[in-house]
Amino acid sequence: MHLHIVGICGTFMGSLALLARELGHQVSGSDASVYPPMSTQLETAGIALMRGYAADNLTTTPDLVVIGNALSRGNPEVEAVLDRGLPYVSGAQWLAEHVLPGRPVIAVAGTHGKTTTASLTAWLLESAGLAPGFLIGGVPRNFGVSARLGGEQAPFVVEADEYDTAFFDKRSKFVHYRPLVAILNNLEYDHADIFPDLAAIERQFHHLVRTVPGRGQLLVADDAPALDRVLAQGAWTPVSRMGQQQDSAWRIELERDDASRFRVIQQRPDGVDEDAVVDWGLTGDYNARNALAALAAASVFGVDLARGAAALSRFETPKRRQEVRGEVGGVQVIDDFAHHPTAIAATLSGLRASTQRGRLLAVIEPRSNTMRLGTLRDRLADSVAQADQVWWYQPEGLDWSVEALVEASPIPAHRRGEIDALVADLVAQARPYDRIVVMSNGGFGGIHERLLEALEAAHG
């Protein structure tokens, strides 16, 4: 079967393409922009990529067109699909019908940390020899790919986001997955281009809760009022709480300020508590919570706490999640996907705790749909308080000026609208032991490579 995927370089759709290729399908795809790491994965898998959307992309008449949720009526390729009467489906529905049947599914949901938590969960299952399948919105470095089928009846880990499914299906994607285990790690307002308020997102999360069978498990953060409201709408599945509250079934106790070492306590139903110490390379209490959720999910499939904790010491963060891209002259360049005020603050807090010498310099591109609309901009200035300096990039198409963030900043702040000038600023400012963390949910014009090259030229 020939599948053509419209919007193939999105993290979800690109991962879907890899699964379709592994199933033996001929796969092609198109997207407005094609850039690594997803484009590299797809090309390596032998998937033909077309830049831009056009009716001509469909001249081979595929057997099925899979349409991404970023596409809408008026897109020339979507219009051609409809005009020609080609069969089409959403990515989430295709996954549910062709990959997930017969598999125990672990759905990882939450506003933040889905990619890291899903990667952690897949790694714990892999370390226990369970050969899980997975679809993750990033590239887990322990695996080197963002998706694989895994064993025929092995658990399947899916990053379950609440974004709508397609222009013809406005439900959240995760309602298609029918998981046995659902991780609800956190919940706050996001996706302002889709949801009018937090209550609308809570309703979608409750739709997910409704799909989890009574023999399954809901793993829910113990400090998220929005998730409490979700469960108050009804739950028909056993709930295990996770976090730092004393009565939670899964609990963490931080042993270091940077959260790179912490203790996990599991309150078992037989009344005998079990505990283990995690000593790993990640920082930030939010990452410790992500690890806690993964340990809880893996335990459902027989991975004991001691084995899981030991495996965490060998975990490598997914690409673009506090990923060190290089170091030149003692200056470290870090890539991070943070694009929401909460995530920005959490990333900087974790890096601050682990920065023993030098300064922490933040570079932020407010690129996401929610950021472009300016819905959360009032929270952005304070989100960078843990950095020593911040550079706000003004991308084309942003409906508001970041100059207000510069004026309201609690730390020295700068505004730049051209990447070469931004790179020149950073190189002039940087000195040994500094860490430059670049935060964006896009390619950011290849700034990481350009910055490393400029540092090499200036400092060697």
Buried (B, 14 or more C-beta within 10 A) or exposed (E): EEBBBBBBBBBBBBBBBBBBBBEEBBBBBBBEEBBBBBBEBBEEBEBBBBEEBBBEBBEEEBEBBBBBBBBEEEBEBBEBBEEEEBEBBBBBBBBBEBBBEEBBBBBBBBBBBBBBBBBBBBBBBBBBEBBBBBBBBBBBBBBEBBBBBBEEEBBBBBBBBBBBBBBEBEBBBBBBBBBBBBBBBBBBBBBBEBBEEBEEBBBBBBBBBEBBEEEBBBBBBBBBEBBBBBBEEEBEBEBBBBBBEEEBBBBBEBBEEBBBEBBBBBBEEEEEEEBBEBEBBBBBBBBBBBBBBBBBBBBBBEBBBEBBBBBBEEBBBBBBBBBEBBEBBBBBBBBBBBBBBBBBBBBBBBBBBBBEEBBBBBBBBBBBBBBBBBBBBEEBBBBBBBBBBBBBBBBEEBEBBBEBBBEEBEBEBBBBBEBEEBBBBBBEBBEEEBBBBBBBBEBBBEBBEBBBBBBEEBBE
